[in-house]
Amino acid sequence: MAARMADCILLTHPTGNEYIRAAVVGLYEAGVLTEFHTTVASYPGNVWDLLGKSPWGREFQRRKFDQRVQPVTVQHPFRELGRMLSIRLKLHRLYRHETGLFCIDAIFRELDGIAAARVREYPQNFTCVYACEDGALEVLTAAREKGLAAIYDLPIGYWRAARKLLEGEFERMPEWATTLTGFKDSAEKVNRKDQELAKATKIIVASRFTANTLKEYSGNLAPTIVVPYGFPQVYPESHRPARGAVTKEKPLRLLFVGGLSQRKGIADLFAAVTTLGPAVSLTVIGNKVTEDCPALNRELARHQWIPSLPHERILEEMRSHDVLVFPSLFEGFGLVITEAMSQGTPVVATERTAGPDLITHGENGWLIKAGTTEALVEQLEKLVINPQAVREAGVHARKTAASRPWSVYGHELADAITKS
């Protein structure tokens, strides 16, 4: 099986985020990618590339792929274009969670069905399919019917583990309960996740934490392989803004990047910053997951809040801050960790992220226990009184990032998929 698999993998993913872009290149360079099915993929000179250069085409800029992969790419754009347009026009009913005509769930399911039909019609063209959570059931089922390998990518921890770990937040942080949107998933949606896992012949995850959450799955599971994501290109230290001493006039500059949900530990961060007072400043970059959280609105008014920025601008903000704080309570990986470290900005992260896979506490960053405001305050206090530790950790963070570019992830993923 392993020898045949080297020629014929079908990969499907609707949006093509950073780790999928790296996966596609890694599989292509290994000579194993036969078809890549997605919604919108921008290549030099195609219509999406041209639209991305317009003032309102930012979303298309995020869909750029390596030009070498263009010949094996099959695009199915229409429903995704409907989602983009309905979001821009604020037609909420059209992209409402799970039920909207152009909701992300509908797009995942549609592409899943298209890929499954492709496998059933031309099974001789493939020996393996590779699909991700929420968009894998049909194509994995088709693969098993045809005797193909069925690779399942789980980018975030298992849903039962999430509910187990987060249910206490309704009592601990009741004002923030409306931001825990994962509890709104229907029984149909979470049951589909279980069915996807049951169909897999191999499961790929990006962190040990995600792998451990699968202990909450009650059935038999395929082998699980941890392949950590890579780091963006390292930014030279000589180009970073100078770090001055931490004083009342120049407090420790903290940055948070991510969805504004208590799943990300945002309430703990705001509470810690309030405790530390003028010793720190906080910038928050991220969109609200709900408008129905007065506590969130109140805190955002007290700090610098930027709802959205292009990726390059986010990296600039990382370079201009001292520490990225990522106190997530449940995370499959946390790409902002690798992004900040690549910019020479060390990270405070919890054990429920990829932090333990990437960070050596006190050397290139810091690890704290999730869901404990006190632990976060204690760690930040240490950094306030010892800014030299921040500078040294930033140097080591950059070295860590340089040792694992995205190309390493792509090559390791190809090995994990094709080897028995």
Wavefront OBJ file of the C-alpha trace (Angstrom):
o trace
v 0.000 0.000 0.000
v 2.760 2.459 0.923
v 4.479 2.119 -2.448
v 1.285 2.687 -4.463
v 0.218 5.555 -2.231
v 3.204 7.572 -3.390
v 1.394 8.487 -6.607
v -2.221 9.146 -5.830
v -3.451 11.234 -2.891
v -6.624 13.313 -3.120
v -6.586 16.187 -0.618
v -9.669 18.273 0.070
v -10.080 21.445 2.124
v -12.419 24.371 1.401
v -10.471 27.399 2.599
v -6.778 26.615 2.405
v -5.327 28.128 5.562
v -1.600 28.280 6.252
v -1.114 24.686 7.339
v -3.081 23.392 4.356
v -0.933 25.477 2.014
v 2.159 23.903 3.551
v 0.585 20.445 3.384
v -0.234 20.827 -0.296
v 3.331 21.865 -1.115
v 4.841 19.106 1.012
v 2.738 16.423 -0.643
v 3.430 17.864 -4.095
v 7.197 17.955 -3.515
v 7.048 14.355 -2.304
v 5.404 13.408 -5.596
v 2.285 12.073 -3.890
v -0.412 14.683 -4.641
v -2.737 13.803 -7.504
v -5.625 16.209 -6.875
v -6.273 19.110 -4.507
v -9.939 20.082 -4.215
v -10.787 23.470 -2.710
v -13.135 26.403 -3.238
v -10.956 29.390 -4.172
v -7.236 29.206 -4.904
v -5.279 32.250 -6.062
v -2.423 31.683 -8.500
v -0.448 34.358 -10.376
v -2.593 35.796 -13.147
v -5.852 33.997 -12.397
v -9.075 35.844 -11.641
v -8.669 35.543 -7.851
v -5.153 36.966 -8.065
v -6.464 39.957 -10.004
v -9.364 40.478 -7.598
v -6.926 40.257 -4.677
v -5.155 43.336 -5.964
v -8.313 45.422 -5.733
v -9.073 47.531 -2.622
v -11.818 45.131 -1.479
v -10.073 41.869 -2.375
v -8.262 41.158 0.898
v -9.923 37.762 1.304
v -8.526 36.601 -2.035
v -5.026 37.550 -0.887
v -5.394 34.918 1.835
v -6.035 32.196 -0.744
v -2.632 32.276 -2.440
v -1.007 28.917 -3.155
v 2.357 27.863 -4.532
v 2.117 28.089 -8.316
v 3.567 24.595 -8.733
v 0.359 23.116 -7.325
v -1.930 24.817 -9.860
v -2.037 21.875 -12.333
v -3.462 19.506 -9.686
v -5.900 22.035 -8.166
v -9.641 21.646 -8.772
v -11.726 24.641 -7.665
v -15.414 24.705 -6.665
v -15.900 28.411 -5.851
v -19.572 29.308 -6.111
v -20.883 28.634 -2.601
v -17.738 30.114 -1.031
v -18.151 33.262 -3.122
v -21.715 33.463 -1.798
v -20.389 33.271 1.756
v -17.842 36.030 1.119
v -20.481 38.285 -0.412
v -23.115 37.656 2.268
v -20.587 38.439 5.008
v -19.571 41.651 3.261
v -23.235 42.673 2.887
v -23.996 41.542 6.466
v -26.759 39.200 5.316
v -26.537 37.193 8.539
v -29.271 34.720 7.674
v -27.308 33.498 4.663
v -24.225 32.523 6.703
v -25.907 31.674 10.017
v -24.200 28.883 11.980
v -25.024 25.461 10.490
v -28.279 26.533 8.797
v -27.363 29.351 6.391
v -27.214 28.632 2.675
v -23.656 29.957 2.608
v -22.538 29.012 6.126
v -19.098 27.446 6.519
v -20.677 24.108 7.479
v -22.550 23.977 4.169
v -19.336 24.710 2.280
v -17.452 21.942 4.088
v -20.249 19.451 3.414
v -20.589 20.388 -0.246
v -16.881 19.972 -0.966
v -16.883 16.717 0.997
v -19.643 15.378 -1.263
v -17.848 16.497 -4.416
v -14.615 14.773 -3.357
v -16.532 11.602 -2.430
v -18.174 11.496 -5.851
v -14.764 11.876 -7.447
v -13.411 8.900 -5.487
v -16.404 6.720 -6.307
v -16.250 7.557 -10.000
v -12.496 7.152 -10.437
v -11.258 4.929 -7.579
v -8.405 3.667 -9.743
v -6.887 7.173 -9.700
v -6.290 7.197 -5.943
v -4.930 5.099 -3.147
v -5.452 7.633 -0.378
v -7.707 10.546 0.572
v -6.816 13.263 3.060
v -9.581 15.419 4.553
v -10.166 17.596 7.606
v -12.689 17.708 10.438
v -16.248 18.699 9.440
v -15.521 18.093 5.760
v -14.444 14.469 5.705
v -17.303 12.033 6.353
v -18.434 11.419 2.780
v -14.985 11.239 1.206
v -13.597 8.997 3.967
v -16.633 6.742 3.584
v -16.051 6.538 -0.159
v -12.396 5.770 0.410
v -13.182 2.895 2.760
v -15.740 1.510 0.302
v -13.056 1.426 -2.401
v -10.322 0.028 -0.170
v -8.315 3.260 -0.029
v -6.466 4.761 2.922
v -8.572 7.384 4.729
v -6.463 10.074 6.429
v -8.263 12.404 8.847
v -6.820 15.735 9.950
v -8.068 16.915 13.358
v -6.898 20.552 13.687
v -8.438 21.207 17.106
v -9.066 18.984 20.113
v -11.871 16.446 20.216
v -15.283 17.993 20.877
v -16.188 15.872 23.916
v -12.938 16.868 25.607
v -13.673 20.522 24.800
v -17.032 20.399 26.515
v -15.590 18.578 29.496
v -12.797 21.110 29.970
v -14.877 24.212 29.250
v -18.171 23.482 30.997
v -16.786 24.836 34.282
v -16.365 28.260 32.666
v -20.125 28.851 32.845
v -19.771 28.976 36.626
v -16.242 30.428 36.887
v -16.770 33.217 34.321
v -20.564 33.507 33.875
v -20.371 36.956 32.250
v -18.412 35.413 29.385
v -20.607 32.366 28.784
v -22.094 33.700 25.544
v -18.642 33.664 23.934
v -18.375 29.864 24.294
v -19.968 29.274 20.923
v -18.758 25.687 20.568
v -21.586 24.599 22.842
v -24.017 25.763 20.153
v -23.060 22.958 17.761
v -26.029 20.703 17.065
v -26.154 17.015 17.948
v -26.070 16.289 14.221
v -22.820 18.215 13.785
v -20.961 16.638 16.702
v -22.214 13.166 15.782
v -20.806 13.730 12.319
v -17.426 14.430 13.901
v -17.578 11.045 15.643
v -18.493 9.329 12.394
v -15.542 10.938 10.659
v -13.166 9.635 13.315
v -14.649 6.146 12.982
v -13.942 6.103 9.228
v -10.278 7.142 9.482
v -7.439 4.702 8.917
v -4.944 7.252 10.247
v -5.404 10.484 12.230
v -3.089 13.491 11.942
v -2.928 16.109 14.726
v -0.610 19.059 15.265
v -0.021 18.880 19.030
v 0.249 16.409 21.868
v -2.635 18.178 23.568
v -4.933 17.450 20.631
v -3.808 13.808 20.622
v -4.570 13.512 24.342
v -8.105 14.861 23.911
v -8.946 11.793 21.813
v -8.909 9.752 25.005
v -12.478 10.997 25.431
v -13.552 9.144 22.276
v -15.459 6.006 23.276
v -14.861 3.869 20.182
v -11.836 2.321 18.535
v -9.500 4.798 16.900
v -6.992 4.573 14.086
v -3.339 5.350 14.886
v -2.789 9.014 15.758
v 0.352 10.822 14.579
v 1.503 14.217 15.895
v 3.018 16.466 13.215
v 3.532 19.980 14.647
v 3.009 22.918 12.314
v 5.916 24.968 11.047
v 7.042 28.545 11.666
v 6.829 31.496 9.271
v 9.999 33.059 7.931
v 12.109 34.375 10.787
v 12.323 38.155 11.082
v 15.866 39.493 11.687
v 16.512 40.811 15.178
v 18.331 43.812 13.738
v 15.082 45.006 12.139
v 12.992 44.848 15.310
v 12.086 48.040 17.196
v 14.428 48.689 20.110
v 13.186 47.416 23.471
v 13.508 50.006 26.181
v 13.359 49.487 29.915
v 9.958 48.772 31.453
v 8.792 51.832 33.411
v 5.512 53.467 34.339
v 5.856 55.566 31.228
v 6.855 52.535 29.136
v 4.974 49.523 30.468
v 5.446 45.941 29.330
v 3.640 45.776 25.983
v 1.329 42.768 25.837
v -0.449 41.526 22.722
v -3.328 39.106 22.220
v -4.313 37.803 18.770
v -7.302 35.529 18.224
v -11.048 35.152 18.402
v -12.515 37.036 21.358
v -13.868 34.050 23.238
v -13.335 32.637 26.693
v -12.190 29.451 24.959
v -9.092 31.550 24.279
v -8.895 32.621 27.938
v -9.622 36.247 27.112
v -11.422 36.906 30.412
v -8.375 35.726 32.349
v -6.168 38.029 30.313
v -8.329 41.086 30.961
v -8.473 40.251 34.685
v -4.699 39.841 34.877
v -4.068 43.140 33.116
v -6.440 44.899 35.502
v -4.525 43.440 38.444
v -1.169 44.576 37.055
v -2.415 48.086 36.324
v -0.018 50.587 34.713
v 2.875 48.101 34.704
v 1.497 46.661 31.461
v -0.370 47.773 28.354
v -2.557 45.529 26.222
v -3.385 45.439 22.532
v -6.098 43.036 21.357
v -6.415 41.932 17.726
v -9.424 39.804 16.887
v -13.076 39.719 15.977
v -15.910 39.276 18.421
v -17.519 35.845 18.286
v -20.751 37.418 19.529
v -22.220 40.868 20.085
v -24.075 39.575 23.138
v -21.357 39.910 25.786
v -21.397 43.176 27.772
v -18.290 42.125 29.715
v -16.310 41.839 26.499
v -17.528 45.194 25.212
v -16.615 46.826 28.504
v -13.066 45.445 28.473
v -12.414 46.245 24.838
v -13.260 49.886 25.545
v -10.447 49.990 28.116
v -7.690 48.756 25.795
v -6.466 49.162 22.254
v -8.667 46.898 20.138
v -8.134 46.174 16.445
v -10.855 43.895 15.031
v -8.937 42.781 11.952
v -5.631 43.308 10.150
v -3.898 41.793 7.119
v -1.447 39.076 8.076
v 1.649 41.177 7.440
v 0.293 43.930 9.692
v -0.330 41.396 12.460
v 3.306 40.329 12.235
v 4.306 44.002 12.496
v 2.241 44.343 15.661
v 3.939 41.267 17.075
v 7.329 42.831 16.478
v 6.287 46.068 18.163
v 5.147 44.311 21.363
v 7.186 42.660 24.091
v 5.149 39.511 24.757
v 2.291 37.647 23.084
v -0.119 36.320 25.706
v -2.124 33.275 24.625
v -3.968 31.890 27.683
v -6.197 29.518 25.701
v -8.314 26.970 27.544
v -8.682 24.672 24.530
v -6.621 24.865 21.367
v -5.567 22.400 18.709
v -2.320 24.272 18.133
v -2.342 28.061 18.156
v -0.622 29.376 15.031
v -0.173 32.773 16.652
v 2.422 31.117 18.917
v 4.650 30.234 15.977
v 3.996 33.555 14.271
v 5.065 35.575 17.316
v 8.132 33.433 17.988
v 9.266 33.837 14.378
v 9.170 37.604 14.884
v 11.339 37.370 17.999
v 8.398 37.968 20.349
v 8.221 35.371 23.125
v 4.912 33.851 24.187
v 3.101 33.067 27.411
v 0.930 30.042 26.580
v -0.998 27.363 28.438
v -0.551 23.597 28.470
v -3.751 23.214 26.434
v -2.089 24.492 23.263
v 0.959 23.510 21.237
v 2.971 25.463 23.811
v 4.495 22.342 25.412
v 5.596 21.123 21.960
v 7.349 24.404 21.122
v 8.242 26.246 24.318
v 10.864 25.415 26.917
v 9.640 27.297 29.980
v 11.910 30.180 30.912
v 14.096 29.759 27.833
v 12.143 30.698 24.680
v 8.807 31.494 26.339
v 6.678 30.545 29.313
v 4.005 27.956 30.104
v 1.192 28.413 32.609
v -1.777 26.372 33.756
v -4.935 27.056 31.754
v -7.933 28.669 33.398
v -6.057 30.253 36.302
v -5.909 34.039 36.355
v -3.519 33.881 39.289
v -0.932 31.883 37.322
v -1.083 34.404 34.504
v -0.676 37.346 36.874
v 2.273 35.664 38.587
v 4.072 35.023 35.324
v 3.499 38.505 33.938
v 4.687 40.078 37.199
v 7.986 38.211 36.815
v 8.404 39.605 33.322
v 7.601 43.151 34.424
v 10.419 43.106 36.986
v 12.843 41.277 34.671
v 12.559 42.676 31.138
v 15.970 41.215 30.309
v 14.342 37.780 30.458
v 11.909 38.936 27.797
v 14.704 40.034 25.493
v 16.637 36.789 25.975
v 13.540 34.667 25.426
v 12.867 36.534 22.195
v 16.308 35.597 20.875
v 15.758 31.940 21.730
v 12.242 32.019 20.281
v 13.643 33.131 16.957
v 16.212 30.317 17.011
v 13.441 27.805 17.666
v 11.455 29.200 14.744
v 14.449 29.017 12.406
v 14.837 25.300 13.133
v 11.358 24.385 11.864
v 10.135 26.276 8.780
v 6.850 25.305 7.127
v 8.742 23.133 4.639
v 9.733 20.770 7.463
v 6.079 20.331 8.385
v 5.157 19.579 4.778
v 7.846 16.925 4.436
v 7.024 15.303 7.775
v 3.331 15.251 6.889
v 4.060 13.522 3.590
v 6.084 10.884 5.436
v 3.349 10.412 8.046
v 0.677 9.898 5.383
v 2.550 7.636 3.005
v 4.404 5.365 5.424
v 2.631 2.356 6.912
l 1 2 3 4 5 6 7 8 9 10 11 12 13 14 15 16 17 18 19 20 21 22 23 24 25 26 27 28 29 30 31 32 33 34 35 36 37 38 39 40 41 42 43 44 45 46 47 48 49 50 51 52 53 54 55 56 57 58 59 60 61 62 63 64 65 66 67 68 69 70 71 72 73 74 75 76 77 78 79 80 81 82 83 84 85 86 87 88 89 90 91 92 93 94 95 96 97 98 99 100 101 102 103 104 105 106 107 108 109 110 111 112 113 114 115 116 117 118 119 120 121 122 123 124 125 126 127 128 129 130 131 132 133 134 135 136 137 138 139 140 141 142 143 144 145 146 147 148 149 150 151 152 153 154 155 156 157 158 159 160 161 162 163 164 165 166 167 168 169 170 171 172 173 174 175 176 177 178 179 180 181 182 183 184 185 186 187 188 189 190 191 192 193 194 195 196 197 198 199 200 201 202 203 204 205 206 207 208 209 210 211 212 213 214 215 216 217 218 219 220 221 222 223 224 225 226 227 228 229 230 231 232 233 234 235 236 237 238 239 240 241 242 243 244 245 246 247 248 249 250 251 252 253 254 255 256 257 258 259 260 261 262 263 264 265 266 267 268 269 270 271 272 273 274 275 276 277 278 279 280 281 282 283 284 285 286 287 288 289 290 291 292 293 294 295 296 297 298 299 300 301 302 303 304 305 306 307 308 309 310 311 312 313 314 315 316 317 318 319 320 321 322 323 324 325 326 327 328 329 330 331 332 333 334 335 336 337 338 339 340 341 342 343 344 345 346 347 348 349 350 351 352 353 354 355 356 357 358 359 360 361 362 363 364 365 366 367 368 369 370 371 372 373 374 375 376 377 378 379 380 381 382 383 384 385 386 387 388 389 390 391 392 393 394 395 396 397 398 399 400 401 402 403 404 405 406 407 408 409 410 411 412 413 414 415 416 417 418 419 420
